[in-house]
Amino acid sequence: MEETKNLKFDFIQTLDKSVETGNCILEFSNKFLCHYNKVKKKILIENNILYLVDEFNNKSSQNLTGTPFLLLVNKNEMINILKDIEDFKISNNCISIRINFLLNESIDLFFDNETYLISGWKVNNYDGSSLEFNLKNLLSNLKNIDNFFLN
């Protein structure tokens, strides 16, 4: 994790019973950009703010301070928390770690058992809903990743 500068991957996102796919770029300087395949939706996280452009080109934003999502883009914070984790599970070539937040929210991080690269996450919301992200075709430490725009 300490050596990882960025990740590029395809994803399968499950929110309740809804499944969506797309691709993302995650740069560990607090930047995260996802393009969804079927619905023309885009998400950008930059400077603790999530920007969303939906399929109707409506734009909205949300401050992520104190939420599990912010942990995903802040590598140093993630590493500091992971160093103190003593309770983790290993199954199906995957290391699973749960990190608890306020208001009964948590995030389960999944890491590949061999490469130790992140392979997905599941955000457990205070209302009982969850959002799961499974990463596919993962590439790391790519050069010249600088296309963090919602255009």
Backbone as a chain_set.jsonl record, in Angstrom:
{"seq": "MEETKNLKFDFIQTLDKSVETGNCILEFSNKFLCHYNKVKKKILIENNILYLVDEFNNKSSQNLTGTPFLLLVNKNEMINILKDIEDFKISNNCISIRINFLLNESIDLFFDNETYLISGWKVNNYDGSSLEFNLKNLLSNLKNIDNFFLN", "coords": {"N": [[0.827, -1.197, 0.0], [1.95, 1.228, 0.771], [3.684, 1.742, -1.328], [2.047, 2.2, -3.459], [0.887, 4.437, -5.826], [-1.207, 5.104, -7.501], [-4.296, 3.774, -8.801], [-5.968, 2.018, -11.366], [-8.975, 0.766, -12.559], [-11.634, -1.539, -13.429], [-15.019, -1.794, -12.328], [-17.55, -3.447, -10.354], [-20.439, -2.473, -8.997], [-22.576, -2.804, -6.269], [-25.549, -1.801, -4.996], [-27.853, -2.14, -2.678], [-30.152, -3.954, -4.401], [-29.409, -3.204, -6.873], [-27.199, -3.276, -9.613], [-24.288, -1.969, -11.004], [-21.811, -1.093, -13.457], [-18.485, -0.04, -14.401], [-15.622, 2.139, -14.774], [-12.692, 3.26, -13.001], [-10.367, 5.706, -11.74], [-8.058, 5.994, -9.246], [-6.252, 8.132, -7.423], [-3.804, 8.539, -5.069], [-3.736, 11.108, -3.948], [-5.876, 12.215, -2.85], [-7.821, 12.007, -4.91], [-10.385, 10.758, -6.998], [-12.023, 9.212, -9.587], [-14.841, 8.104, -11.321], [-16.474, 6.494, -14.002], [-19.563, 5.474, -15.121], [-20.951, 2.67, -16.858], [-23.594, 1.881, -18.133], [-25.626, 3.795, -17.288], [-25.155, 7.183, -17.808], [-23.42, 8.247, -15.744], [-21.2, 10.046, -13.591], [-18.638, 10.235, -11.151], [-16.703, 12.244, -9.073], [-14.191, 12.598, -6.71], [-12.597, 14.985, -4.883], [-10.45, 16.897, -2.92], [-11.886, 16.356, -0.484], [-14.545, 16.546, -1.268], [-17.376, 15.173, -2.843], [-18.367, 15.04, -6.114], [-21.074, 14.734, -8.269], [-22.362, 13.799, -11.38], [-25.297, 13.094, -12.837], [-27.261, 10.785, -14.91], [-28.929, 12.507, -16.249], [-27.552, 14.774, -16.532], [-27.619, 16.358, -14.283], [-26.105, 18.101, -11.612], [-24.456, 17.624, -8.512], [-23.123, 18.005, -5.16], [-21.232, 16.854, -2.298], [-19.962, 17.063, 0.966], [-17.43, 15.008, 2.214], [-16.214, 14.696, 4.647], [-15.422, 12.895, 7.519], [-16.664, 10.571, 6.683], [-16.802, 7.107, 5.553], [-16.004, 6.968, 2.848], [-14.036, 8.885, 2.446], [-11.759, 7.801, 3.509], [-10.895, 6.044, 1.547], [-9.562, 7.526, -0.429], [-7.472, 8.672, 0.86], [-4.472, 7.725, 1.339], [-2.43, 7.791, 3.329], [-3.864, 8.097, 5.717], [-5.341, 5.721, 5.604], [-3.273, 3.815, 5.774], [-2.239, 4.39, 8.337], [-4.432, 3.676, 9.943], [-4.683, 0.974, 9.24], [-2.314, -0.099, 10.259], [-2.814, -0.39, 12.939], [-4.737, -2.323, 13.099], [-5.819, -5.333, 14.372], [-7.603, -7.32, 14.108], [-8.57, -9.273, 11.581], [-9.754, -11.023, 8.663], [-9.081, -13.912, 6.702], [-9.964, -15.298, 3.709], [-10.822, -17.166, 0.803], [-8.609, -16.248, -0.781], [-8.485, -13.6, -0.009], [-8.032, -10.784, 2.06], [-9.81, -9.444, 4.684], [-10.923, -6.538, 6.274], [-12.476, -4.691, 8.825], [-13.449, -1.37, 9.449], [-14.617, 0.818, 11.784], [-16.848, 3.613, 12.026], [-18.325, 6.709, 13.151], [-21.819, 6.917, 14.108], [-22.767, 4.319, 13.615], [-21.667, 3.524, 11.173], [-19.581, 1.764, 8.876], [-16.7, 0.458, 7.147], [-15.765, -2.159, 5.104], [-12.769, -3.335, 4.057], [-11.193, -4.919, 1.349], [-8.479, -6.917, 0.469], [-6.133, -8.262, -1.849], [-4.78, -11.413, -1.227], [-2.244, -12.141, -2.054], [-0.924, -10.004, -3.465], [-1.49, -7.864, -1.881], [-2.821, -5.615, -2.7], [-5.611, -3.394, -2.802], [-8.783, -4.82, -3.301], [-11.411, -4.311, -3.258], [-14.346, -2.932, -1.582], [-16.783, -2.47, 1.008], [-19.237, -0.378, 1.992], [-20.95, 0.175, 4.894], [-23.835, 1.593, 5.784], [-25.372, 3.865, 8.172], [-28.129, 3.549, 8.124], [-28.56, 0.932, 7.563], [-28.324, 0.198, 4.938], [-26.126, -0.777, 2.22], [-23.169, -0.379, 0.223], [-21.393, -1.917, -2.201], [-18.264, -2.426, -3.717], [-16.524, -4.024, -6.163], [-13.382, -4.672, -7.459], [-11.915, -5.038, -10.662], [-9.569, -6.101, -13.185], [-7.266, -4.66, -12.307], [-4.847, -2.131, -12.313], [-1.751, -0.709, -11.33], [0.208, 2.12, -10.197], [0.487, 3.716, -12.543], [1.778, 5.855, -15.098], [1.421, 9.333, -15.881], [-1.305, 9.916, -15.216], [-3.74, 12.066, -15.291], [-6.368, 12.998, -15.589], [-8.695, 14.116, -14.293], [-11.523, 15.09, -14.565], [-14.929, 16.092, -14.909], [-16.063, 16.221, -17.422]], "CA": [[0.0, 0.0, 0.0], [2.814, 2.402, 0.841], [4.316, 1.952, -2.624], [1.021, 2.431, -4.474], [0.619, 5.852, -6.091], [-2.52, 5.224, -8.123], [-4.93, 2.539, -9.266], [-6.959, 2.132, -12.426], [-9.681, -0.513, -12.51], [-13.047, -1.666, -13.734], [-15.72, -2.136, -11.089], [-18.937, -3.891, -10.258], [-20.987, -1.83, -7.801], [-23.871, -3.3, -5.84], [-26.24, -0.953, -4.027], [-29.06, -2.913, -2.443], [-30.272, -4.973, -5.444], [-29.005, -2.574, -8.127], [-25.815, -3.563, -9.987], [-23.775, -1.096, -12.047], [-20.418, -1.333, -13.795], [-17.791, 1.117, -14.954], [-14.189, 2.151, -14.532], [-12.26, 4.314, -12.088], [-8.975, 6.037, -11.473], [-7.885, 6.426, -7.857], [-4.914, 8.655, -7.188], [-3.718, 8.735, -3.621], [-3.589, 12.502, -3.544], [-7.273, 12.565, -2.599], [-8.587, 12.122, -6.15], [-11.056, 9.529, -7.371], [-12.942, 9.49, -10.68], [-15.505, 6.918, -11.85], [-17.425, 6.606, -15.109], [-20.461, 4.32, -15.138], [-21.165, 2.207, -18.224], [-24.954, 1.953, -18.677], [-26.133, 5.149, -17.051], [-24.052, 8.115, -18.06], [-23.16, 8.885, -14.459], [-19.795, 10.219, -13.262], [-18.366, 10.66, -9.781], [-15.356, 12.757, -8.834], [-13.881, 13.01, -5.341], [-11.411, 15.82, -4.864], [-10.421, 17.815, -1.771], [-12.927, 15.974, 0.477], [-15.874, 16.798, -1.815], [-17.843, 14.264, -3.881], [-19.151, 15.685, -7.16], [-21.827, 13.736, -9.028], [-23.136, 14.186, -12.552], [-26.146, 11.93, -13.097], [-27.555, 10.475, -16.306], [-29.67, 13.619, -16.828], [-26.593, 15.877, -16.465], [-27.79, 17.122, -13.054], [-24.864, 18.111, -10.843], [-24.593, 17.828, -7.074], [-21.877, 17.788, -4.423], [-21.407, 16.491, -0.893], [-18.729, 17.026, 1.748], [-17.216, 13.642, 2.701], [-15.49, 14.703, 5.911], [-15.939, 11.994, 8.538], [-17.352, 9.425, 6.097], [-15.907, 6.036, 5.12], [-15.485, 7.193, 1.502], [-12.829, 9.709, 2.484], [-10.637, 6.915, 3.814], [-10.45, 5.387, 0.321], [-8.688, 8.378, -1.234], [-6.38, 9.175, 1.687], [-3.615, 6.571, 1.577], [-1.726, 7.901, 4.617], [-4.851, 7.807, 6.763], [-5.643, 4.301, 5.526], [-2.113, 3.076, 6.291], [-2.188, 4.579, 9.799], [-5.492, 2.865, 10.548], [-4.385, -0.439, 9.011], [-1.205, -0.508, 11.128], [-3.345, -0.696, 14.272], [-5.758, -3.373, 13.002], [-5.386, -6.656, 14.819], [-8.665, -8.265, 13.788], [-8.837, -9.37, 10.159], [-10.123, -12.371, 8.234], [-8.537, -14.347, 5.423], [-10.747, -16.357, 3.07], [-10.906, -17.074, -0.662], [-7.49, -15.427, -1.264], [-8.828, -12.213, 0.27], [-7.92, -10.304, 3.434], [-10.948, -8.585, 4.962], [-10.72, -5.72, 7.475], [-13.579, -3.765, 9.089], [-13.111, -0.135, 10.149], [-15.852, 1.426, 12.265], [-16.944, 5.064, 12.067], [-19.434, 7.186, 13.976], [-23.192, 6.701, 13.637], [-22.932, 2.935, 13.172], [-21.172, 3.31, 9.82], [-18.3, 1.062, 8.815], [-16.25, 0.078, 5.815], [-14.994, -3.391, 5.006], [-11.78, -3.246, 2.986], [-10.762, -6.229, 0.878], [-7.158, -6.881, -0.147], [-5.667, -9.509, -2.434], [-3.935, -12.129, -0.277], [-0.882, -12.281, -2.569], [-0.318, -8.722, -3.826], [-1.891, -6.912, -0.841], [-3.509, -4.466, -3.277], [-7.034, -3.356, -2.476], [-9.575, -5.498, -4.329], [-12.793, -3.872, -3.139], [-14.795, -2.435, -0.286], [-18.223, -2.445, 1.262], [-19.597, 0.674, 2.944], [-22.156, -0.162, 5.647], [-24.391, 2.867, 6.215], [-26.095, 3.921, 9.447], [-29.527, 3.149, 7.932], [-28.613, -0.492, 7.246], [-28.019, -0.041, 3.53], [-24.705, -0.974, 1.969], [-22.664, -0.161, -1.119], [-20.231, -2.787, -2.378], [-17.459, -2.157, -4.903], [-15.552, -5.08, -6.455], [-12.446, -4.2, -8.459], [-11.479, -5.993, -11.679], [-8.563, -5.581, -14.121], [-6.561, -3.641, -11.526], [-3.505, -1.698, -12.701], [-1.262, 0.234, -10.312], [1.384, 2.955, -10.443], [0.552, 4.146, -13.938], [2.333, 7.198, -15.306], [0.615, 10.313, -16.625], [-2.732, 9.92, -14.919], [-4.087, 13.439, -14.932], [-7.59, 13.341, -16.302], [-9.717, 14.15, -13.26], [-12.522, 16.08, -14.925], [-16.259, 15.516, -15.084], [-16.543, 16.468, -18.787]], "C": [[0.87, 1.259, 0.0], [3.444, 2.735, -0.501], [3.322, 2.304, -3.729], [0.737, 3.925, -4.599], [-0.777, 6.059, -6.671], [-3.001, 3.849, -8.539], [-5.898, 2.889, -10.389], [-7.635, 0.777, -12.505], [-11.086, -0.389, -13.067], [-13.732, -2.054, -12.432], [-17.094, -2.717, -11.355], [-19.434, -3.332, -8.936], [-22.36, -2.407, -7.513], [-24.403, -2.39, -4.743], [-27.621, -1.545, -3.852], [-29.153, -3.987, -3.531], [-29.865, -4.442, -6.819], [-27.523, -2.839, -8.392], [-25.427, -2.645, -11.144], [-22.307, -1.42, -12.273], [-19.806, -0.055, -14.356], [-16.301, 0.987, -14.731], [-13.809, 3.373, -13.712], [-10.758, 4.521, -12.155], [-8.935, 6.565, -10.047], [-6.444, 6.864, -7.705], [-4.835, 9.024, -5.722], [-3.22, 10.116, -3.24], [-4.989, 13.068, -3.38], [-8.067, 12.81, -3.871], [-9.122, 10.757, -6.55], [-12.081, 9.875, -8.436], [-13.514, 8.187, -11.203], [-16.473, 7.307, -12.956], [-18.246, 5.328, -15.116], [-20.792, 3.961, -16.583], [-22.569, 2.455, -18.747], [-25.572, 3.333, -18.508], [-24.946, 6.088, -17.197], [-23.767, 8.945, -16.814], [-21.654, 8.965, -14.244], [-19.683, 10.695, -11.824], [-16.924, 11.112, -9.708], [-15.245, 13.099, -7.36], [-12.57, 13.766, -5.398], [-11.531, 16.787, -3.688], [-11.601, 17.608, -0.824], [-14.358, 16.221, 0.001], [-16.166, 15.756, -2.89], [-18.725, 15.066, -4.828], [-19.802, 14.585, -7.982], [-22.511, 14.407, -10.208], [-23.966, 12.968, -12.913], [-26.458, 11.792, -14.578], [-28.338, 11.569, -17.012], [-28.852, 14.906, -16.84], [-26.865, 16.829, -15.295], [-26.518, 17.004, -12.238], [-25.171, 18.362, -9.373], [-23.245, 17.582, -6.423], [-22.193, 17.502, -2.967], [-20.044, 16.471, -0.223], [-18.594, 15.638, 2.371], [-16.475, 13.575, 4.03], [-16.187, 13.805, 6.932], [-16.673, 10.776, 7.999], [-16.348, 8.352, 5.679], [-15.296, 6.265, 3.734], [-14.167, 7.966, 1.51], [-11.589, 8.872, 2.774], [-10.059, 6.298, 2.543], [-9.461, 6.221, -0.481], [-7.49, 8.905, -0.449], [-5.5, 8.004, 2.126], [-2.929, 6.634, 2.939], [-2.648, 7.594, 5.785], [-5.171, 6.316, 6.799], [-4.5, 3.473, 6.123], [-2.029, 3.194, 7.802], [-3.241, 3.738, 10.506], [-5.165, 1.38, 10.41], [-3.259, -0.949, 9.913], [-1.694, -0.949, 12.501], [-4.38, -1.815, 14.269], [-5.162, -4.711, 13.431], [-6.397, -7.733, 14.436], [-8.944, -8.221, 12.286], [-9.142, -10.825, 9.822], [-9.46, -12.662, 6.898], [-9.401, -15.486, 4.906], [-10.789, -16.102, 1.575], [-9.847, -16.133, -1.249], [-7.718, -13.937, -1.039], [-8.644, -11.926, 1.763], [-9.03, -9.28, 3.636], [-10.731, -7.867, 6.293], [-11.913, -4.783, 7.624], [-13.063, -2.577, 9.9], [-14.422, 0.546, 10.508], [-15.734, 2.942, 12.326], [-18.082, 5.429, 13.011], [-20.767, 6.818, 13.346], [-23.415, 5.317, 13.048], [-22.569, 2.71, 11.709], [-19.845, 2.57, 9.898], [-17.947, 0.818, 7.357], [-15.452, -1.203, 5.943], [-14.058, -3.219, 3.822], [-11.33, -4.652, 2.636], [-9.443, -6.071, 0.13], [-6.829, -8.253, -0.714], [-4.645, -10.138, -1.498], [-2.483, -12.248, -0.744], [-0.212, -10.94, -2.833], [-0.532, -7.652, -2.761], [-2.498, -5.632, -1.398], [-4.989, -4.541, -2.928], [-7.819, -3.988, -3.633], [-11.059, -5.14, -4.238], [-13.096, -3.339, -1.762], [-16.308, -2.52, -0.208], [-18.468, -1.401, 2.336], [-20.93, 0.284, 3.564], [-22.684, 1.126, 6.268], [-25.198, 2.747, 7.505], [-27.538, 3.442, 9.319], [-29.684, 1.676, 7.558], [-28.358, -0.814, 5.782], [-26.509, -0.238, 3.349], [-24.395, -0.751, 0.489], [-21.396, -0.977, -1.262], [-19.587, -2.512, -3.729], [-16.463, -3.291, -5.062], [-14.695, -4.627, -7.622], [-12.011, -5.336, -9.377], [-10.43, -5.315, -12.557], [-7.746, -4.446, -13.499], [-5.162, -3.403, -12.068], [-3.04, -0.685, -11.667], [-0.025, 0.964, -10.809], [1.577, 3.289, -11.922], [1.122, 5.555, -14.019], [1.325, 8.046, -16.062], [-0.885, 10.157, -16.432], [-3.079, 11.321, -14.443], [-5.357, 13.838, -15.665], [-8.777, 13.324, -15.348], [-10.707, 15.282, -13.518], [-13.846, 15.377, -15.135], [-16.816, 15.719, -16.486], [-16.966, 15.182, -19.444]], "O": [[0.564, 2.234, -0.686], [3.71, 3.904, -0.781], [3.733, 2.671, -4.83], [0.396, 4.592, -3.622], [-1.444, 7.051, -6.377], [-2.229, 2.894, -8.62], [-6.56, 3.927, -10.358], [-6.961, -0.253, -12.518], [-11.649, 0.702, -13.165], [-13.088, -2.587, -11.528], [-17.703, -2.515, -12.406], [-18.912, -3.676, -7.876], [-23.208, -2.491, -8.402], [-23.78, -2.232, -3.693], [-28.46, -1.472, -4.75], [-28.292, -4.865, -3.575], [-29.969, -5.157, -7.816], [-26.688, -2.651, -7.507], [-26.144, -2.552, -12.14], [-21.638, -1.957, -11.39], [-20.512, 0.881, -14.734], [-15.776, -0.108, -14.528], [-14.505, 4.388, -13.723], [-9.996, 3.645, -12.564], [-9.686, 7.472, -9.688], [-5.522, 6.059, -7.842], [-5.695, 9.734, -5.199], [-2.4, 10.276, -2.336], [-5.261, 14.222, -3.714], [-8.898, 13.717, -3.917], [-8.429, 9.744, -6.461], [-12.925, 10.744, -8.218], [-12.763, 7.257, -11.5], [-17.189, 8.304, -12.863], [-17.694, 4.228, -15.117], [-20.9, 4.842, -17.436], [-22.727, 3.181, -19.728], [-25.99, 3.959, -19.482], [-23.846, 5.78, -16.736], [-23.858, 10.172, -16.827], [-20.913, 8.072, -14.656], [-20.52, 11.457, -11.339], [-16.027, 10.443, -10.22], [-16.095, 13.803, -6.814], [-11.564, 13.261, -5.895], [-12.572, 17.412, -3.485], [-12.242, 18.573, -0.41], [-15.292, 16.113, 0.795], [-15.324, 15.483, -3.745], [-19.701, 15.689, -4.411], [-19.145, 13.611, -8.35], [-23.154, 15.446, -10.062], [-23.416, 11.921, -13.257], [-25.985, 12.577, -15.4], [-28.414, 11.575, -18.241], [-29.374, 15.985, -17.119], [-26.403, 17.969, -15.303], [-25.916, 15.933, -12.173], [-26.017, 19.186, -9.026], [-22.336, 17.026, -7.039], [-23.26, 17.85, -2.462], [-19.083, 15.931, -0.771], [-19.537, 15.143, 2.989], [-16.143, 12.482, 4.489], [-17.386, 13.939, 7.177], [-17.251, 10.017, 8.777], [-15.172, 8.651, 5.472], [-14.186, 5.804, 3.471], [-13.292, 7.725, 0.678], [-10.492, 9.207, 2.327], [-8.855, 6.054, 2.47], [-8.597, 5.659, -1.154], [-6.591, 9.515, -1.027], [-5.754, 7.373, 3.152], [-2.856, 5.621, 3.635], [-2.257, 6.911, 6.732], [-5.263, 5.716, 7.869], [-4.74, 2.539, 6.888], [-1.773, 2.201, 8.485], [-2.969, 3.152, 11.554], [-5.348, 0.613, 11.355], [-3.258, -2.121, 10.288], [-1.064, -1.783, 13.152], [-4.853, -2.215, 15.333], [-4.136, -5.15, 12.912], [-6.076, -8.921, 14.441], [-9.493, -7.241, 11.781], [-8.832, -11.735, 10.59], [-9.297, -11.769, 6.066], [-9.557, -16.511, 5.569], [-10.79, -14.953, 1.134], [-10.155, -15.315, -2.116], [-7.205, -13.106, -1.79], [-9.046, -12.718, 2.615], [-9.169, -8.35, 2.842], [-10.401, -8.488, 7.304], [-12.321, -4.147, 6.653], [-12.348, -2.739, 10.889], [-15.245, 0.819, 9.634], [-14.674, 3.487, 12.634], [-18.72, 4.554, 13.595], [-20.823, 6.447, 12.174], [-24.17, 5.162, 12.087], [-23.105, 1.803, 11.072], [-19.084, 2.725, 10.854], [-18.78, 0.954, 6.461], [-14.567, -1.314, 6.792], [-14.511, -2.983, 2.702], [-11.111, -5.48, 3.52], [-9.306, -5.204, -0.733], [-7.195, -9.279, -0.14], [-3.736, -9.454, -1.027], [-1.586, -12.437, 0.077], [0.948, -10.751, -2.466], [0.173, -6.643, -2.745], [-2.676, -4.662, -0.661], [-5.546, -5.628, -2.777], [-7.543, -3.716, -4.801], [-11.866, -5.607, -5.042], [-12.231, -3.294, -0.887], [-17.006, -2.625, -1.217], [-17.969, -1.52, 3.455], [-21.919, 0.086, 2.858], [-22.062, 1.687, 7.17], [-25.645, 1.661, 7.875], [-28.118, 2.976, 10.299], [-30.79, 1.217, 7.272], [-28.192, -1.98, 5.424], [-25.721, 0.101, 4.232], [-25.256, -0.918, -0.374], [-20.428, -0.76, -0.532], [-20.267, -2.382, -4.746], [-15.632, -3.502, -4.179], [-15.221, -4.238, -8.664], [-11.768, -6.455, -8.925], [-10.407, -4.089, -12.661], [-7.566, -3.394, -14.113], [-4.388, -4.341, -12.26], [-3.84, 0.113, -11.178], [0.684, 0.503, -11.704], [2.672, 3.163, -12.471], [0.955, 6.351, -13.095], [0.481, 7.527, -16.793], [-1.65, 10.258, -17.391], [-2.747, 11.707, -13.323], [-5.412, 14.897, -16.291], [-9.75, 12.603, -15.571], [-10.736, 16.285, -12.806], [-13.881, 14.202, -15.498], [-17.983, 15.4, -16.71], [-17.4, 15.191, -20.596]]}, "num_chains": 1, "name": "protein.A"}
